[in-house]
C-alpha cells in the first residue's frame, strides 16, 4: 500500500503525517508513507486544498486533519 500525505509543510500537514504514521502502526498494514511538499507534485494529483491524504493514488481526504482512528478506517476500507 502506498500512502501520500500532501501539504506545504505547515503545522496541519505535519499533524496529518503524524496521525497517518500512527494509524499505519495501529493497523499493522505494510505501507510506504510519502510526505509530498512540492506544490507542482501536489497540483498534479488534483488536490484542491491541503492537507491531503492519498491511498494508492486515490484522494481520500482533503483540507482537514484526520484523527489516527479515522485514517485507520480509511486504510482498512481501501485495502
C-alpha positions, 0 to 999 in steps of 0.5 A: 500500500502506498500512502501520500500525505500532501501539504506545504509543510505547515503545522496541519500537514505535519499533524496529518503525517503524524496521525497517518504514521500512527494509524499505519502502526495501529493497523499493522498494514505494510505501507510506504508513507510519502510526505509530498511538499512540492506544490507542482507534485501536489497540483498534479494529483488534483488536490484542491486544498491541503492537507491531503491524504492519498491511498494508492493514488486515490484522494481520500481526504482533503483540507482537514486533519484526520484523527489516527482512528479515522485514517485507520478506517480509511486504510482498512476500507481501501485495502 
